[in-house]
Amino acid sequence: MEQIFSVDHVSFSYHTMQGEIPALSDITFSVNAGDFLAIVGPSGCGKSTLLKLIMRFWDRDNGELLLSDTPIENINTSSLRKNESYCTQETYLFNDTIGNNIAIGKIGTTKDEIIKAAKQASIHQFISELPKSYDTPIGELGDRLSGGEKQRIGIARAFLSNAPVILLDESTSNLDSLNEAIILKALHNAKDKTIILISHRKSTLAIADHIYSMESGRNS
């Protein structure tokens, strides 16, 4: 099977006025195309930092980080963003309709595509019951929505983007078990996607193809 990600002896430190703060040390693993990988470990062990390096928000200090055998620093930012969809625990929302907030995931999207993504993210029924359905305003920063509803919009954006790699950083933490199960099933069934998910929930680990464990910024 084609290897899509390779993280080889990667280390990274935050550079501050007080000096360097080590975050990752000698991290090594690989992910094949179509895999569902769960990354686990205690809070503060560097899981979120690792996803940010994969997104190339920062550059690693040492080691190699390859996407389809190409060092990510050799991939232009536009191409990298088209290949990776990044969904965090906190979903940023705009003072606009719920449909337009999902549509941010893909330029030039259609209503049918938005609805399909919403169904995959288990939020279509909720939207359909709103006064104006997908045209319902959600308020400043989505203040009319719950934490779980915001997260499902973020996940719908990830589905809509159609990127081959989806990175999820505790993106189901505010969901009840039923909605989480629906979304995890949709993710697992999307065999054209490679999923890397950070989670503390046992339900997530049960559905993952592989589990990578970290402790204090290192392999464990």
Salt bridges, closest charged atoms under 4 A:
ASP8 OD1 - HIS9 NE2 3.48
GLU20 OE2 - HIS15 ND1 3.34
ASP26 OD1 - HIS9 ND1 2.55
ASP35 OD2 - HIS210 NE2 3.49
ASP59 OD1 - ARG56 NE 2.67
ASP61 OD1 - HIS15 NE2 3.59
GLU73 OE1 - ARG60 NH2 2.97
GLU113 OE2 - LYS106 NZ 2.82
GLU170 OE2 - HIS200 ND1 2.50
GLU180 OE1 - ARG201 NH1 3.30
ASP209 OD1 - HIS188 NE2 3.29
